Amino acid sequence: MVGLFRYYVRRLGNRLLQYPLFLRNPLFRRVVSLRLRRKVSRVENGIDPPAMLTLENTSICNAKCIMCPYPDMERDKIIMDHDLYLKGLMDAKDLGIQWVQPQYFGEPLVDKELERKIRAAKEMGLKVSIFTNGSLMNEDKARMLIESGIDEVKVSIDSCKPEVYEKIRKGLKFDTVVQNVKRLMDLKRSMGKGRPQVWVMFVEFAENHGEVREYYKYWSKLVDEVNISRSHNWGGKQEVSGLTILGGEYRFPCPSPWEQMVVNAQGTILPCCCDYEGDSLGLGNLRDMTFREAWEGEPMRKLRQMHLAKRFHEVKLCDDCQPNDIW
């Protein structure tokens, strides 16, 4: 029940973040300010690298989920070149990144080279995690994931009800995904493996509102972790039916410029996951530079300064962004 308790605490926090009376509370703002100041100092002094590198193995997806802008995404749908991927891993290692996620806007299991890419990361001593919609995770691919040594497999399943799930995850079948997750767990046990840790991921919004307790009760008995989160609006480009965090004068700097790095399948380096077209800041391309140059470079420094000064409106990506969490 720890996970469910954590969800309700987080939900209460997100509700409080809708109210100016709470957000302008000096004590609360002081606590957030101290945490932010400490993180800023550690990044500027080269102590903290990004917590995770998201390295998009493919930008091809087999679903059209209602909360995702993928159906409208205009950049090319491709598989990342393996040599470029390897350069990303080496750069990540050099920068001190410990976790790599070979996935971003596509469905990672579309990539026939996924096992090779996972093994390459593991051979470099990196921890590996993927998000998948689970629809392609048949027995062969489930066995491949286990044998590859991947640390975490996170499967997005946003409802306990087939009709709701299939309304949200258009193009996918509820029963297929559920059976695929159960098979993965059965195979892991039968093979005597402790990895991967298998998560199911639930994004809460209007279509599945009220299902959280039922969902947690069902899945907590079957998988290693259950994660409940809220949607966000992809940098202002998507409608959001659930609660996000209040903007305006009470908005806090986003943690992303201090905590993550994203590279799409074309090699474009991005400031956060919301930049799905890869056209916002011009941080550079992995083919021509290193992650260290991007992380410590002037464009990222300027983005962080804009956030600290609350000049969000001057950043195209950040102007209308409504996040789902804070520091």
C-alpha positions as CSV (number, residue, x, y, z in Angstrom):
1,M,0.0,0.0,0.0
2,V,3.0,2.3,0.1
3,G,2.7,3.1,-3.5
4,L,-1.0,4.1,-3.2
5,F,-0.2,6.2,-0.1
6,R,2.5,7.9,-2.1
7,Y,0.1,8.6,-4.9
8,Y,-2.5,10.3,-2.5
9,V,0.2,12.4,-0.9
10,R,1.4,13.5,-4.4
11,R,-2.2,14.1,-5.4
12,L,-2.8,16.3,-2.4
13,G,0.4,18.2,-3.2
14,N,-0.8,18.8,-6.8
15,R,-4.2,20.0,-5.6
16,L,-2.5,22.5,-3.3
17,L,-0.5,23.8,-6.2
18,Q,-3.7,25.0,-7.8
19,Y,-4.3,27.6,-5.2
20,P,-2.5,31.0,-5.0
21,L,-3.0,31.2,-1.3
22,F,-0.8,28.1,-0.8
23,L,1.7,29.0,-3.6
24,R,2.4,32.4,-2.2
25,N,3.0,31.0,1.3
26,P,6.5,32.3,2.4
27,L,7.5,29.0,4.1
28,F,6.6,26.8,1.1
29,R,8.3,29.1,-1.3
30,R,11.4,29.2,0.9
31,V,11.6,25.4,1.0
32,V,11.4,25.2,-2.8
33,S,13.9,28.0,-3.2
34,L,16.4,26.3,-1.0
35,R,16.1,23.1,-2.9
36,L,16.4,24.9,-6.2
37,R,19.4,26.9,-5.1
38,R,21.3,23.8,-4.0
39,K,20.6,22.0,-7.3
40,V,21.6,25.0,-9.3
41,S,24.9,25.2,-7.4
42,R,25.7,21.5,-7.9
43,V,25.0,21.7,-11.7
44,E,27.0,24.9,-12.2
45,N,29.9,23.4,-10.3
46,G,29.9,20.2,-12.3
47,I,28.9,18.0,-9.4
48,D,25.5,16.8,-10.7
49,P,25.2,15.5,-14.3
50,P,21.7,14.8,-15.7
51,A,19.9,12.1,-13.8
52,M,19.0,10.3,-17.0
53,L,19.7,10.4,-20.7
54,T,16.7,9.8,-23.0
55,L,18.2,8.5,-26.2
56,E,15.4,7.9,-28.8
57,N,16.1,4.5,-30.5
58,T,13.1,5.1,-32.8
59,S,10.6,7.8,-33.5
60,I,8.1,5.3,-35.0
61,C,5.0,4.3,-33.0
62,N,2.2,1.9,-33.6
63,A,-0.4,3.8,-31.5
64,K,-2.3,7.1,-31.6
65,C,-2.9,7.8,-27.9
66,I,-5.2,10.7,-27.1
67,M,-2.8,12.5,-24.7
68,C,0.1,12.3,-27.0
69,P,1.0,14.7,-29.9
70,Y,2.6,11.8,-31.9
71,P,-0.1,11.8,-34.6
72,D,0.6,15.4,-35.4
73,M,4.4,15.2,-35.1
74,E,6.0,16.3,-38.3
75,R,9.6,15.2,-38.0
76,D,10.8,12.0,-39.7
77,K,9.8,8.7,-38.3
78,I,13.1,6.7,-38.3
79,I,15.3,4.3,-36.4
80,M,18.4,5.9,-34.8
81,D,21.6,4.9,-36.4
82,H,23.5,2.5,-34.2
83,D,26.8,4.4,-34.5
84,L,25.1,7.6,-33.4
85,Y,23.5,5.6,-30.5
86,L,26.9,4.3,-29.4
87,K,28.3,7.8,-29.4
88,G,25.4,8.9,-27.2
89,L,26.3,6.1,-24.7
90,M,30.0,7.1,-24.7
91,D,29.1,10.7,-24.2
92,A,26.7,9.8,-21.4
93,K,29.4,7.8,-19.7
94,D,31.9,10.7,-20.0
95,L,29.4,13.2,-18.4
96,G,28.7,10.9,-15.5
97,I,25.1,9.9,-16.5
98,Q,24.1,6.5,-14.9
99,W,20.7,5.8,-16.4
100,V,19.9,5.6,-20.1
101,Q,16.4,5.3,-21.6
102,P,16.6,4.1,-25.2
103,Q,13.2,5.4,-26.0
104,Y,11.4,8.7,-26.4
105,F,8.5,9.4,-28.8
106,G,8.4,6.0,-30.5
107,E,7.5,2.5,-29.4
108,P,10.9,1.0,-28.5
109,L,10.0,-2.5,-29.5
110,V,9.5,-1.4,-33.1
111,D,13.3,-1.3,-33.3
112,K,14.7,-4.7,-34.3
113,E,18.1,-3.5,-33.0
114,L,16.7,-2.8,-29.5
115,E,18.4,-5.8,-27.8
116,R,21.8,-4.8,-29.3
117,K,21.3,-1.3,-28.1
118,I,20.4,-2.4,-24.5
119,R,23.4,-4.8,-24.4
120,A,25.7,-2.0,-25.5
121,A,24.5,0.2,-22.7
122,K,24.9,-2.6,-20.1
123,E,28.4,-3.4,-21.3
124,M,29.3,0.2,-20.5
125,G,28.0,-0.2,-17.0
126,L,24.9,1.9,-17.5
127,K,21.5,1.2,-16.1
128,V,18.7,0.9,-18.7
129,S,15.0,1.6,-18.6
130,I,12.3,1.8,-21.3
131,F,8.7,2.8,-21.5
132,T,6.6,0.7,-23.8
133,N,2.9,0.4,-24.7
134,G,3.3,-3.3,-24.4
135,S,1.4,-4.2,-27.5
136,L,4.4,-5.8,-29.3
137,M,5.8,-7.5,-26.3
138,N,5.2,-11.1,-27.4
139,E,6.9,-14.1,-25.8
140,D,10.1,-13.7,-28.0
141,K,10.4,-10.0,-27.2
142,A,9.7,-10.6,-23.5
143,R,12.4,-13.2,-23.3
144,M,14.8,-10.9,-25.2
145,L,14.2,-8.1,-22.6
146,I,14.9,-10.4,-19.8
147,E,18.1,-11.9,-21.4
148,S,19.3,-8.4,-22.4
149,G,19.9,-7.4,-18.8
150,I,17.6,-4.4,-18.9
151,D,16.9,-2.9,-15.5
152,E,13.3,-1.6,-15.9
153,V,10.5,-2.2,-18.2
154,K,7.6,0.3,-17.7
155,V,4.3,-0.5,-19.5
156,S,1.7,2.2,-20.0
157,I,-1.7,0.9,-19.2
158,D,-4.1,3.7,-18.4
159,S,-7.3,1.9,-17.3
160,C,-8.6,-1.3,-15.8
161,K,-11.5,-1.2,-18.3
162,P,-11.0,-2.4,-21.9
163,E,-13.4,0.2,-23.4
164,V,-11.7,3.1,-21.6
165,Y,-8.2,1.8,-22.3
166,E,-8.9,1.4,-26.0
167,K,-10.4,4.9,-26.2
168,I,-7.2,6.3,-24.7
169,R,-4.6,4.1,-26.4
170,K,-6.1,4.1,-29.9
171,G,-5.0,1.2,-32.1
172,L,-4.1,-1.1,-29.2
173,K,-6.0,-4.0,-27.6
174,F,-6.4,-4.1,-23.8
175,D,-6.4,-7.9,-23.5
176,T,-3.2,-8.3,-25.6
177,V,-1.3,-5.8,-23.5
178,V,-2.4,-7.2,-20.2
179,Q,-1.5,-10.8,-21.2
180,N,1.8,-9.6,-22.5
181,V,2.7,-8.0,-19.1
182,K,1.6,-11.2,-17.2
183,R,3.7,-13.3,-19.5
184,L,6.7,-11.1,-18.9
185,M,6.3,-11.6,-15.2
186,D,5.8,-15.4,-15.6
187,L,8.9,-15.7,-17.8
188,K,11.0,-13.7,-15.4
189,R,10.1,-16.0,-12.5
190,S,10.5,-19.2,-14.5
191,M,14.0,-18.0,-15.7
192,G,15.0,-17.2,-12.1
193,K,15.8,-13.6,-12.9
194,G,15.5,-10.6,-10.7
195,R,15.5,-8.1,-13.6
196,P,13.9,-6.3,-15.2
197,Q,11.7,-4.6,-12.6
198,V,8.3,-4.4,-14.3
199,W,6.2,-1.3,-13.8
200,V,2.7,-0.4,-15.0
201,M,2.2,3.3,-15.6
202,F,-1.2,5.0,-15.2
203,V,-1.6,8.6,-16.4
204,E,-4.7,10.1,-14.8
205,F,-7.0,12.4,-16.6
206,A,-10.8,12.9,-17.2
207,E,-11.3,9.7,-19.3
208,N,-10.0,7.4,-16.5
209,H,-10.8,9.5,-13.4
210,G,-11.8,7.5,-10.4
211,E,-10.0,4.3,-11.4
212,V,-6.9,4.7,-9.3
213,R,-7.8,2.6,-6.3
214,E,-9.2,-0.2,-8.4
215,Y,-6.2,-0.1,-10.7
216,Y,-3.7,-0.2,-7.9
217,K,-5.5,-3.0,-6.2
218,Y,-5.4,-5.1,-9.3
219,W,-1.8,-4.5,-10.6
220,S,0.0,-4.3,-7.3
221,K,-0.4,-8.1,-6.9
222,L,1.0,-8.8,-10.4
223,V,4.0,-6.5,-11.1
224,D,6.9,-5.0,-9.2
225,E,5.8,-1.4,-9.2
226,V,2.6,0.7,-9.9
227,N,3.1,4.3,-10.9
228,I,0.3,6.9,-11.0
229,S,1.0,10.3,-12.6
230,R,-0.8,13.2,-14.2
231,S,-0.7,14.4,-17.7
232,H,0.9,17.6,-18.9
233,N,0.3,19.8,-22.0
234,W,3.5,19.1,-24.0
235,G,4.7,22.7,-23.9
236,G,1.3,24.1,-24.5
237,K,0.6,22.1,-27.6
238,Q,-2.0,19.7,-26.1
239,E,-5.2,20.0,-24.2
240,V,-5.1,18.6,-20.7
241,S,-8.2,17.3,-19.0
242,G,-6.6,16.7,-15.5
243,L,-4.9,19.0,-13.0
244,T,-1.6,20.6,-13.8
245,I,0.4,23.0,-11.8
246,L,-0.6,26.7,-11.7
247,G,1.4,29.1,-13.9
248,G,1.5,32.8,-14.0
249,E,3.2,34.8,-11.2
250,Y,3.3,31.7,-8.9
251,R,5.1,29.5,-11.4
252,F,8.4,27.8,-10.3
253,P,11.4,27.1,-12.5
254,C,11.1,23.7,-14.1
255,P,13.5,21.0,-12.9
256,S,14.2,19.7,-16.4
257,P,17.1,22.1,-17.4
258,W,19.0,20.9,-14.3
259,E,18.0,17.2,-14.4
260,Q,17.6,15.7,-17.9
261,M,18.9,15.5,-21.4
262,V,17.0,14.2,-24.4
263,V,18.2,13.2,-27.9
264,N,15.8,12.4,-30.7
265,A,16.4,9.8,-33.4
266,Q,17.8,12.5,-35.7
267,G,20.5,13.3,-33.1
268,T,19.0,16.7,-32.1
269,I,19.8,17.5,-28.4
270,L,16.7,18.7,-26.6
271,P,16.2,20.6,-23.3
272,C,13.3,18.4,-22.2
273,C,10.8,15.8,-23.3
274,C,8.2,18.4,-24.4
275,D,10.3,19.5,-27.4
276,Y,9.0,16.6,-29.5
277,E,9.6,18.4,-32.8
278,G,13.1,19.2,-31.9
279,D,13.0,22.8,-33.0
280,S,12.9,25.0,-29.9
281,L,16.3,26.0,-28.6
282,G,19.0,24.9,-31.0
283,L,21.2,23.1,-28.5
284,G,23.0,21.3,-31.3
285,N,23.2,17.8,-32.7
286,L,24.9,14.8,-31.2
287,R,26.7,14.2,-34.5
288,D,28.6,17.4,-34.2
289,M,29.2,17.9,-30.4
290,T,29.3,16.1,-27.1
291,F,26.7,16.0,-24.3
292,R,29.2,17.9,-22.1
293,E,29.3,20.7,-24.6
294,A,25.5,20.9,-24.7
295,W,25.0,20.5,-20.9
296,E,27.6,23.2,-20.1
297,G,27.0,25.3,-23.2
298,E,25.6,28.8,-23.5
299,P,22.1,27.8,-24.7
300,M,21.5,25.6,-21.7
301,R,22.9,28.2,-19.3
302,K,20.6,30.9,-20.9
303,L,17.6,28.6,-20.5
304,R,18.4,28.0,-16.8
305,Q,18.8,31.8,-16.3
306,M,15.4,32.4,-18.0
307,H,13.8,30.0,-15.6
308,L,15.4,31.4,-12.5
309,A,14.3,34.9,-13.6
310,K,10.8,33.6,-14.4
311,R,11.1,34.9,-17.9
312,F,9.2,31.8,-19.2
313,H,7.4,33.9,-21.9
314,E,10.7,34.5,-23.6
315,V,11.2,30.8,-24.3
316,K,9.0,29.4,-27.0
317,L,8.9,25.9,-25.5
318,C,8.2,27.1,-21.9
319,D,5.8,29.9,-22.4
320,D,2.5,28.0,-22.2
321,C,3.9,24.8,-20.6
322,Q,1.7,23.3,-17.8
323,P,3.8,20.7,-16.0
324,N,2.5,17.9,-13.8
325,D,5.1,18.2,-11.0
326,I,7.7,20.5,-9.4
327,W,11.0,20.0,-7.6
